[in-house]
Amino acid sequence: MLKKIVIVGPESTGKSTICSELAQYYSQNYAAAWVPEYAREFLEKIGRPYTYEDLLTIAKGQLELEERIKEKLLAEASDGPALLFIDTNMIVMQVWSEYVFGKCDRFILDQVVKRSYDYYLLMNIDLPWTYDALREYPDLKNREQLYHLYYDILQRQSTPWSVISGNGEERRLAAIEAIDQLLRK
């Protein structure tokens, strides 16, 4: 039994941190792993500003990474329960593309509809923005706009989801509570 939990939200909301923490926490009782954000690796390598076309490459790289880690996790889990925490999926790619370029490649949109997940955690913007050379939107107005784009998308789909708020330990405990509820079903 594989459960796939996707962490989405604007930049600098703790997506990577919570993915890593959840995989580590749940590895005590389950086969658990996390899928890092492929965009970070890609953007660090290209050494130039990204283009609209790069987003399709990033999306495909993210999907390949997700599949590779999923297959490895399933091999380790045998027939037991497994949890895969995914830092960024095609919803993030859609929001990013539409917000920056005003359009989104059909491949990404098709994958948003086609791919299935068990739960989403939407990371709230209540953490302070932290500088990183790859981050673009430090101002609150953009962060709020982006958050509401994710919120609206999640409202319109059928997969269950929760908003995760708070600092540090509060955030981690809220995410654990949401996942525990999923596992009890």
Residue pairs with C-beta under 8 A, 6 or more apart in sequence:
1 80
1 81
1 82
2 70
2 73
2 74
2 77
2 81
2 82
2 83
2 84
3 81
3 82
3 83
3 84
3 118
3 119
3 182
3 183
4 70
4 84
4 86
4 116
4 117
4 118
4 119
5 22
5 83
5 84
5 85
5 86
5 117
5 118
5 119
5 120
5 121
5 179
5 182
6 86
6 88
6 89
6 91
6 117
6 119
6 120
6 121
7 15
7 18
7 19
7 85
7 86
7 87
7 88
7 120
7 121
7 123
8 15
8 88
8 89
8 91
8 92
8 120
8 121
8 122
8 123
8 150
8 154
9 15
9 122
9 123
9 124
9 125
9 146
9 147
9 150
10 123
10 125
10 137
10 142
10 143
10 146
10 147
10 150
11 129
11 132
11 135
11 136
11 137
11 146
12 127
12 128
12 129
12 130
12 132
12 135
12 138
12 143
13 123
13 124
13 125
13 127
14 123
14 127
14 171
15 37
15 87
15 88
15 123
16 36
16 37
16 87
18 85
18 121
18 123
18 164
18 171
18 172
18 175
19 34
19 35
19 36
19 85
19 86
19 87
20 34
21 172
21 175
22 32
22 34
22 83
22 85
22 172
22 175
22 176
22 179
23 32
23 33
23 34
23 83
23 85
24 32
25 32
25 172
25 176
26 32
26 83
26 179
30 77
30 80
30 81
30 82
30 83
31 73
31 76
31 77
31 80
31 81
31 82
31 83
32 73
32 82
32 83
32 84
32 85
33 69
33 72
33 73
33 82
33 83
33 84
33 85
34 69
34 84
34 85
34 86
34 87
35 62
35 65
35 66
35 69
35 70
35 84
35 85
35 86
35 87
35 88
36 65
36 87
37 62
37 87
37 88
38 58
38 61
38 62
38 64
38 65
38 88
39 58
39 61
39 62
39 88
39 134
40 134
41 61
42 54
42 57
42 58
42 61
43 50
43 58
43 134
44 134
46 54
50 58
52 97
52 100
52 101
52 103
55 93
55 96
55 97
55 101
55 105
55 108
56 105
56 107
56 108
58 93
59 90
59 93
59 105
59 107
59 108
59 111
60 107
62 88
62 89
62 90
62 93
63 90
63 111
63 115
66 84
66 86
66 89
69 84
70 84
73 82
73 84
74 82
76 82
83 179
86 117
89 115
89 117
90 108
90 111
90 112
90 115
91 112
91 120
91 150
91 153
91 154
93 104
93 108
93 111
94 104
94 108
94 109
94 112
94 153
95 146
95 149
95 150
95 153
97 103
97 104
97 105
97 108
98 104
98 149
99 145
99 146
99 149
100 136
116 159
117 159
118 159
118 160
118 182
119 159
119 160
119 161
119 162
119 178
119 179
119 182
120 154
120 159
120 160
120 161
120 162
121 161
121 162
121 164
121 175
121 178
122 147
122 150
122 151
122 154
122 161
122 162
122 163
122 164
123 164
123 171
124 147
124 163
124 164
124 165
124 166
125 140
125 143
125 144
125 146
125 147
126 165
126 166
126 167
127 167
127 171
129 135
129 137
129 138
129 143
131 138
137 143
137 146
151 163
154 161
160 182
162 174
162 178
164 171
164 174
164 175
164 178
165 171
165 174
166 173
166 174
